[in-house]
Amino acid sequence: MHESPEKATSAANDNPFLEPLEAYLSDEGLERRLSNWPLAGVDVKNLNMQARHDLLDRLQDQMFEPTLSAIDTTTRLYRMIRRGYTARNPASISYKQKTMSLARWAGKELDQLPWLANYAKGIRICGITGSGKTYEILRALTRIPQCIVHGKSLSADWNHMVQAPWLYVAMSHDGSLGGLLLQILTTLDAAIGTTYARDRGITGLSNEKLAVQVGIILINHGVGVLVIDELQGRNFAGGARGGLAATFFLRLLNFGIPLVLMGNPFGMDALDSFSQDMRRVGSGGSIEMHPLESYETDFTDTLAPALWRYNVMPEPSPIQDEDGAILFKYCGGIRDYAARIRACSQRIALDEESPFVTEEHMEQAFNGPDFSTKERDLIAGFRDKNPILLQQFDDIPWRRYASRWGLHAAAPNASAPASPEPAQPSPEPEKPRKPASQKAREAALGKRTRKANEKAENAASRADLDPEDMRKQGLQNHLISGLAQLQSNSQPQKSFAPKGV
């Protein structure tokens, strides 16, 4: 259920699409409107056991404490919706003409359509699992009505019209465009009570024709934004079908329908590889969501204090964690795990009939069945900035995080101008090569010259030596006498042993 905010001071200028949404899309009181505190008004001390467990069930999925990044994302989303409706005023003649032109494209394929001059804005949201991208977007969307029924309007020239300000769908796991289109129609039917998904005249079309028909249907129902989640690398592994999905996204923007694409980093990389025009999706903002650092204000001053306040125990915990360091130890800055450790540790304390939670309960929850071994590795990887632990996860770009943490050489930035290389001295011109026969003659001549020089030097040296110097004749005499001694030693010796022995 959406919450009705205070009436906004500004008014839509005769725009039937925008007028009922003006107050909801206002920035006024946005933090208050986004906040959700399941413990509000609850007398925690007097709860029974079942009520405490029920409130813990609501912690992870319903407690919402707006961070600065969540407020920024929501503000961008609301402004994009408002801007889109401003450009699609059903009371304007130009928009009526455009709608009629789009209607004539029914039955054509995507590649048969001309490209219009203008595009709607888009937002990209990229982040690993558990970082809170879906959680934040859905919180922002559900503050807006999903169905608005219009009566007769002379300015828009209709008697009855049902508007869908937003739709949220998940990308089909096989990456097929047909699966995505069917999910869009099914979601629209559930939101405004139509039956497009059961109409065989529509769903029986080829994917290329159905894509055009879906775009026309979204225009006719004044969809303010289409959010497509769960974009992953495997969604676009099919090559051609991935390219067809990318073209469909571009066509929606060209029709004038604002778009939000969300997924993990590899999904966004795969999507971008099909067309550089996909950069249009980021025209309203390109948001990267990472696990929070232990020192970030969103963690130390917002998320961690809120999670510590969410206490269903009879008594407050004696744990003093003013900077959130203890909580960070068990979540690594990932919001989903921070909420889980708080809920699971309180459950253990309740089962043990403890009046409050201790860090021992947190340790039990972390090392027990509430967290798998790989989840503990994932948490430790971000907590300790250890990319080695992240290598085992196919959907986490561990190299990028290693570079982010200064532990791995970053890839060259293609957008930055290349540094000029230092000038190298000009190489000296090579000498002409000599024939092999000439090299052989020069080598033989050099060898004879060296021998002659050595002989002359030796003769001159002996002439200056004393006659008794071994280096003149003594060496020869010494060698001769040594040879005689060797011969003498080798002759048989006479025996001087006494007889009879």
BELURLIN-V307666 format. One record per backbone hydrogen bond with DSSP energy under -0.5 kcal/mol. CO is the residue of the C=O (numbers start at 1). NH is the residue of the N-H. E is the energy in kcal/mol with one decimal. If there is no record, write none. Layout:
{{CO	NH	E} {CO	NH	E}}
This chain:
{{3	5	-0.7} {12	14	-1.6} {14	16	-0.6} {15	19	-2.8} {16	20	-0.6} {18	21	-1.6} {18	22	-0.9} {19	22	-0.9} {21	25	-2.1} {23	26	-0.9} {27	30	-1.6} {29	33	-2.2} {30	34	-2.0} {31	35	-1.7} {36	38	-0.5} {36	64	-2.4} {37	40	-2.2} {39	42	-2.3} {42	44	-1.3} {43	46	-0.9} {44	47	-1.5} {48	52	-1.7} {49	53	-2.0} {50	54	-2.4} {51	55	-2.0} {52	56	-1.7} {53	57	-1.6} {54	58	-0.8} {55	59	-0.6} {56	59	-0.7} {56	60	-0.7} {57	61	-0.6} {58	62	-2.1} {58	63	-1.3} {59	63	-0.8} {64	36	-2.2} {64	66	-0.6} {67	71	-2.1} {68	72	-2.1} {69	73	-2.5} {70	74	-2.4} {71	75	-2.4} {72	76	-2.2} {73	77	-2.2} {74	78	-2.7} {75	79	-2.3} {76	80	-2.1} {77	81	-2.1} {78	82	-2.5} {79	83	-2.7} {80	84	-2.2} {81	85	-2.1} {82	86	-2.2} {83	87	-1.7} {84	88	-0.5} {85	88	-0.6} {88	90	-0.8} {89	92	-2.1} {92	96	-1.7} {93	97	-2.3} {94	98	-2.0} {95	99	-2.5} {96	100	-2.0} {97	101	-2.0} {98	102	-2.4} {99	103	-2.0} {100	104	-1.2} {102	105	-1.4} {103	106	-1.3} {105	108	-2.2} {109	112	-1.6} {110	113	-1.4} {121	259	-1.3} {122	284	-3.7} {123	261	-2.3} {124	287	-3.3} {125	263	-1.8} {126	289	-3.6} {128	131	-1.6} {130	336	-1.4} {132	136	-2.4} {133	137	-2.1} {134	138	-2.6} {135	139	-1.5} {136	140	-2.1} {137	141	-2.7} {138	142	-2.5} {140	143	-0.9} {141	144	-2.2} {148	150	-0.6} {148	163	-3.3} {150	161	-1.9} {153	157	-0.9} {153	158	-1.9} {158	153	-3.2} {161	150	-3.6} {161	163	-0.5} {163	148	-2.4} {163	165	-0.6} {164	224	-1.1} {167	227	-3.0} {169	229	-2.7} {172	175	-1.6} {176	180	-1.5} {177	181	-2.7} {178	182	-2.1} {179	183	-1.7} {180	184	-2.1} {181	185	-2.1} {182	186	-2.5} {183	187	-2.5} {184	188	-2.3} {185	189	-2.5} {186	190	-2.1} {187	191	-1.7} {188	192	-2.4} {189	193	-2.1} {195	198	-1.1} {196	199	-1.5} {198	200	-0.9} {199	202	-1.7} {199	203	-2.6} {200	204	-1.5} {202	205	-1.7} {206	210	-3.3} {207	211	-2.3} {208	212	-0.9} {209	213	-2.1} {210	214	-3.0} {211	215	-1.9} {212	216	-2.0} {213	217	-2.3} {214	218	-2.5} {215	219	-1.9} {216	220	-2.4} {217	221	-1.5} {218	223	-2.2} {219	222	-1.6} {221	164	-2.4} {225	167	-1.9} {225	227	-0.5} {226	228	-0.5} {226	260	-2.4} {227	169	-2.8} {227	229	-0.6} {228	262	-2.5} {229	171	-3.2} {230	232	-0.6} {231	264	-1.5} {232	235	-1.4} {232	236	-0.5} {233	236	-1.4} {234	237	-1.1} {236	239	-1.2} {238	240	-1.6} {238	241	-0.6} {239	243	-2.2} {240	244	-1.9} {241	245	-1.9} {242	246	-2.1} {243	247	-2.0} {244	248	-2.0} {245	249	-2.0} {246	250	-1.9} {247	251	-2.3} {248	252	-2.2} {249	253	-1.8} {250	254	-2.3} {251	255	-2.2} {252	256	-0.9} {252	257	-2.5} {253	120	-2.4} {253	256	-0.6} {256	258	-0.7} {258	226	-2.0} {259	123	-2.2} {260	228	-3.0} {261	125	-2.5} {262	231	-2.4} {263	127	-1.9} {264	267	-0.5} {264	268	-1.9} {265	269	-2.2} {266	270	-2.4} {267	271	-2.1} {268	272	-2.4} {269	273	-1.4} {271	274	-1.3} {271	275	-0.6} {272	275	-0.6} {275	278	-1.6} {276	279	-1.9} {277	280	-2.3} {278	281	-1.8} {279	282	-1.2} {280	122	-0.5} {280	283	-1.8} {281	284	-0.5} {282	285	-1.4} {285	124	-2.5} {285	287	-0.6} {287	126	-3.1} {287	289	-0.5} {288	290	-0.5} {289	128	-0.7} {293	296	-1.2} {296	299	-1.1} {296	300	-2.9} {297	301	-2.5} {297	302	-0.7} {298	303	-2.6} {299	304	-2.4} {302	306	-1.7} {303	307	-2.4} {304	308	-2.1} {305	309	-1.8} {306	310	-1.3} {309	311	-2.0} {319	321	-0.7} {321	324	-0.9} {324	328	-2.5} {325	329	-1.4} {326	330	-0.7} {327	330	-1.1} {328	331	-1.1} {328	332	-2.7} {331	334	-1.7} {333	292	-2.6} {333	335	-0.6} {334	338	-2.0} {335	339	-2.3} {336	340	-1.8} {337	341	-2.6} {338	342	-1.4} {339	343	-2.1} {340	344	-3.2} {341	345	-1.9} {342	346	-1.3} {343	347	-1.9} {344	348	-2.1} {345	349	-2.0} {346	350	-2.4} {347	351	-2.5} {348	352	-1.8} {349	354	-2.9} {350	353	-1.4} {355	315	-2.2} {358	362	-1.3} {359	363	-2.4} {360	364	-2.3} {361	365	-2.3} {362	366	-2.5} {363	367	-2.2} {364	368	-0.6} {365	368	-0.6} {368	371	-1.5} {372	376	-2.1} {373	377	-1.9} {374	378	-2.5} {375	379	-2.5} {376	380	-2.6} {377	381	-2.4} {378	382	-1.6} {379	383	-2.9} {380	384	-3.0} {381	386	-2.5} {385	387	-0.7} {386	389	-0.9} {386	390	-0.6} {387	391	-0.7} {388	391	-0.8} {389	392	-0.5} {390	393	-1.7} {392	394	-0.6} {393	396	-1.2} {396	398	-2.1} {397	400	-0.6} {397	401	-1.7} {398	402	-2.5} {399	403	-2.2} {400	404	-2.5} {401	405	-2.1} {402	407	-3.5} {402	408	-0.8} {403	406	-1.4} {412	414	-0.8} {413	416	-1.0} {435	439	-1.9} {436	440	-2.0} {437	441	-2.0} {438	442	-2.2} {439	443	-1.9} {440	444	-2.3} {441	445	-2.4} {442	446	-1.9} {443	447	-1.8} {444	448	-2.1} {445	449	-2.0} {446	450	-2.1} {447	451	-1.9} {448	452	-2.1} {449	453	-2.1} {450	454	-2.3} {451	455	-2.2} {452	456	-2.0} {453	457	-2.2} {454	458	-2.1} {455	459	-2.0} {456	460	-1.9} {457	461	-1.8} {458	462	-2.2} {459	463	-1.6} {460	464	-0.8} {461	464	-0.6} {462	465	-1.3} {466	469	-1.6} {469	472	-2.6} {469	473	-1.1} {469	474	-1.3} {470	475	-2.6} {473	477	-2.1} {474	478	-2.7} {475	479	-1.9} {476	480	-1.9} {477	481	-2.4} {478	482	-1.9} {479	483	-1.6} {480	484	-1.8} {481	485	-2.0} {482	486	-1.8} {483	487	-1.8} {484	488	-2.1} {485	489	-2.2} {486	490	-1.0} {488	491	-1.2} {498	501	-1.3}}
